Amino acid sequence: MKRVIYLFGMIMLLLSCNNQEREQGDVYFTRENIKVQSLLNPEKVELDDTFNDPVAYWLIHDSLLLVQNNPNSDYMIEIFSLDTRKRILGLAVRGNGPGEFGSCQCIVPSSQSPIFYIKDAQQFKFYTVDIEQTLKNSKLTIINQFQYSEDIHMQTDICPLNNTEYIGYHMWHLDDSAYNNNVAAVSIYTMQNTSLENQNKMSFMDKYKYFVADVNGGNLFRVTNNRIWMAELHKDKITIFDDSLNVIKTIIGPDNYPLKYEEHQSNIPMPFITFQNQTSYLAYSSWTLTDDAVYLIYEHLDNKEFDPEHLQPVEIYRFDKEGNPKICYQADQHLYALSIDSKGEYLYTVSRVSSADDIEFIRYKIK
């Protein structure tokens, strides 16, 4: 009898532990679970003398503005004073020579970060830039650079892991039984200094069966020590990994919709995978960090037709650094690129109604 009671107790303990692990590992949420606030009365932030073609803005160090321009501009990056609204520096010239860039996507971890990243998707290069030394030297001060794999998805952010490795999202991954190319979503890669032209390559058509890059993707960024987040571009899902890519937690919400795919023939000899019925799914896009929170723009376009001439309003979700959703900010317009000042008083972002419109740099008071 004692043995039966003991075994029953052990089974209950194991079930309790498994349930606890499941609860700790997965978070499902809806808008009804968290505080909802409206973003009201945007204030436009205008600059005096920019003559380039801006596509994104970020606040840095509470007193400066980092501007990413169209690649055809004189300078692909500009830095302005927030106080005077005047340009301090023009950086990143287009070209193929030393110190020049084929393209320029800025990645700014937070408004207080001492560094920012540049992803040159044309040359498959990734740079870490020291902000203070760049201001001091009046030129880009690159403290690390490497050649990244051609398998990294062009629309995703790369996450440096240490001085020799980085984590990237594999553009040929798809979590679908029918159209699976048998590659993991994220992998650890070794930083390379060798030009891709000198590396041995095998045709992607020899390695993969389906072209899936239009229906996959996830931005990767470090939130705390040994915790890296992947926020998916098309699915309302966030995965938290440790530095060895063990899954610590998944966060699913606020809509928890299924993705549905279909196959088309294309001008390359492999099937082209799209969402069913010419619809689109857009989920988490821009992100930024503060000392105690993670902010993510959520586009909540699910199973609808994407209309670039009429971009839809978005939401911004505030999570604590353990991955618990705390606040949903509902905007009245389409936003991308995020910054939060050090006091958590203002949210800086970029707005536009249509993809053909000029962008506006605005801020909302949130505190």
N, C-alpha and C positions, 0 to 999 in steps of 0.2 A: 504494500500500500504506500509506504514511504517512497519507494522507487517511482511509482506512478505519479505521486504528487511532485516529486523532484523533476521528472521529465516534463510534466505539464508546466511547471514553473519555468524551466529552461526554454520551452517552446514559446511561452508568452513573452519571455524576456527578449528572445530573438525577434519575434514579431514586432515588439515595441521598438527595438533598435532599428529594424528595417523601416518602420513607419517614420521614425524620427529622422533617419537619413534621407528618406524620400521628401519629407517636409522641408528639411534643410537644403536639399539639393534642387528643388523645383519651386518656383513661385509663379502662380497664376493670378492675374489681376484684371480688373475691369475699371472703368471710370467711376463706378459706384463704390469701389473700395477705397478711393483716395480723395483727397481734397482737390476741388476743381476751381480754378480762378481764370478770369478773363484778362487778356492783355489789352489794355486800353490806352488811348491817347499817345500814340507813338510820336516821338520828337525826332525830327530829321537832323542829322549831323552833316553839315556841309563843309567842304574843304575849299580853300581859296583858289589854289592855282594848279590843280592837277590837269594835265593836258593829255594823259593817256586814256586807256579804255578799261576802267575797273570792272572786275567780275566778283570780287569779294573783299571784305574788310574785317579786321580784328582789332580789338583793344589789346595793347601790350603795356604792362607796367603802369597802368592807370593814367598814363600821361601821353602815350604815343598811339598812333594808328598804323597798322601794317596793311598795305593795300596790295592785292594781287591783281595784275592787269592782264588783258588779253595778250597772248604770245606775240602778236604783231606790233605791240607797243614799243616805244623807245626803250623803256625799262619795264621788265615784267614784275618788278617789286618796287614799291615806294614806301617810305616811312614819313609820316606827318606828325607834327605836334598837335595834340588835342587842344592845347590852350590857344595857340595862335592860328590853328587850322592851315598852317603853311608847310610845304614840303621840306624835309630835312635831307633826305637821301633818295637817289634813284639807283636801283640795283638790278642785277641779273639781265644781262644783254643777250639777245637771241643770236645763236650761231653755233658752229661746230668746232670752234677753236678752244684753246685752254681758257678756263674760266667762263665759258659761254654755255648757254642752255638751249636745248631743243624745244622744251616746254617747261612749264613751271606751275606745279600745284603745291601751294603752301599748306602745311599742317601745323596748327598752333595748339599745343595741348591745353594751355590755360593762359589767362591774361597775366599771370604772375610767373610764368615759366621763363627761365633764363635762356632757353633755346627755342628754336622752331625748326621744322623740317621742310625740305624741298624735295618733291618727287618729280623727276624729269621722265615722264612716260615715253617720250620719243627716243631717248638714249638709254632707258632702263637704268637710270642712276638715282641714288638717294643720298641726300646731304643733310648733315646736322649743322646748324648755324648758331654761333654764339652771339646773342643780341648785344650784350654790353660791349664786346670787342668790335662788333660791326659798327656800332655808333662811334666808338673811340677812333677806329681806323678809317671811317667813312667808306668802307667797302665790305663786301661779304666776308666774314671770317668763318670759314668752314673748318670745323674741328673733327669731322669724320665724314667719309664718303665711301660708297661701294656700288658695285654693279649688281643689280638684283635680277632674279630669274625672270625670263620671259613668260613663265607660267603664272606669274602674279597677275591678278585681275586688275585691269587698267583703272577701274572706277573705285578701287578700295585703298584704304590707308595701310601702309606698312608699319609694323611695330618693332623697333630695335629691341633685342632681348638682352644683349650684353655687348662687349667690344668686338666680338667676332661673329655673332649670330643675330638673325632677325626672324620674325614670324610674318608670314604672308598668306593671303587667301588665294587658293588655287582656282584659276579661272575655268578649269575643266571639271570641277566638282559639281555634282547635283545629287541631292538627297532624294532620289526617286528610283523605284525599282525598275521602271521601264527604260529610263534614260540615264543610267548610272555609268560613268566612265571609270569607275573603280579607283578613284583617288580621294584622299581625305580633303576635307574643307580647308583645314589649316595645317601648316607644317613648319618645322624649324629649318631654316636655310643658313648656309655659311656665307658670310660676306665675301664677295669676290672683287678683286681689283682688275681681273682680266676682261678685256673688251669682249662682248658677245660674239663679235665677228671671228674671234680666235678660239671660241669654244666649240667643241663637237656638238652638233645638233642633229636631231632626228625629226623628220617632218611630223607635225602634229597629226596629220592624217594617218600616219603609221602607228601613232600611240593611242589615239582616242577615236571613239565611234560617233559621238554627237557633239555639235557645237551648242554650248549651253550658257555662254557668257552674258546673254541678254536676260536670263532669268535667275541668276545667282548673284552672290557677292555679299561681303560683310566687312565693315570697318573694324580694325583691330587697334586697341590702345591700352596702355598700361594705366591702371587706376591706383593701385597701391603695390607695395613690395610683394612679389610673387602672385599677383592677381592681374590678369589681362582679360579685357572684355572684347567680345565680338558682337557687334550690333548688326543684324542682317538688313540688307537693303530692300528686300522684297517680302520678308516674313516678319511679323511682329514677335521676334524672338531674340533674346540676348543670351549668350553663353559666356560664363566666367570660367577661365582656365587658370591653372597655376603655370609656373614657368616651364614645366615639363609637358604641358598641354593635357594634363589630366583635367577632366571636367569637374568643377567644383559645384556649379549651380547653373540652372537654366531659368530664365525669366520669360514668361510667355504672356503677352497681352499688349494692348487692352482688348483686342478683337478676336484673337485666336482663330483666324480663318485658314482654311486649307488652300494649298496651291494646286492648280490644275494646269497641265501642260498638253501640248500637241506638237506634232512633227510636221515639218515642211521641207520641201526640196529647195536648194539654194544654188548659187553660182559656184559653190565649192562642192567637191564630191563627197559630202557628208551631210546627214540630216541636220536641219536647223530647228532648235527647240524654242517654242514661244509659249506664252500663256494661252489658254483656250479662248476661242471666239474673239480674238484680237483685243482682249482686255489687258489691263495692267494691274500690277500689285506694287505699291511703293510703301515702305515702312520706315525704318530708322535711317536718318541721313547724317546731318551734321551733329557734332558733339563738342563739349568742352568740360573741363574739370574745375572745381574749386577745392578749398581745403577739406570740405566735408561732404561734397556732393558731386554727382555726375548729371549733366544736362544733355538731353538728346531731342532733336527735332524728329517728330513722327508725322509722316505725310498722310497716313491712313487712307490711301487709295487702294481699295481691294475689289477686284473683279469688276472694274469699270474701265471705260475708254479714257486714255490719257489725252488731254487736250492742251498742247503747249501754248496755245493762244489765250487760255483761260486757266491759269494755275490756281489750284484750290488752297484755301486756308489750311494751316497746319496746327499741330499741337506741340508743346514742348513739355517733356516729362523730366521731373527732378527725382533722381534716385539717391539714396544714401550709398555709401561706398561698399556696403554689403549686398547691394542689389535690391533693396526694398523700395518700391515706388512710394513717393511721398506727396507730390503735387503734380497736377496736370494744368498747364497754362494753355488756354485756348485763344488762338490768335484770329484776327479777322482778315488775314491776308497770308500770302505765300511767303515763307521765310527760309533762309539758309545762312550758314556761317554763324557761329555763336561765340560770344564772349561775355563774361560776368566780371564786374569790377571787384576789387579786393574786399570791399565792404558788403558785397551782395546786394547793392542798392539798385544797380541798373543792369539790364540785359541788353547787350548790343547785338545787332543782327542786320541782315541784308534782306530787302524786300523788292518784289516786282510782281506785276499782275500777269505779264506775258513773257515768254522766253525771248521775244523780240524787243522788249522794252529795255531802256536803261535801268540800272539798279539804283536803289536808294539805300543809304546807310542810315539806320534809325536806332533808337534806343527806347526801351520801356522801363519805367520805374516799377520795381517789383518789391520794394521794401520801404 
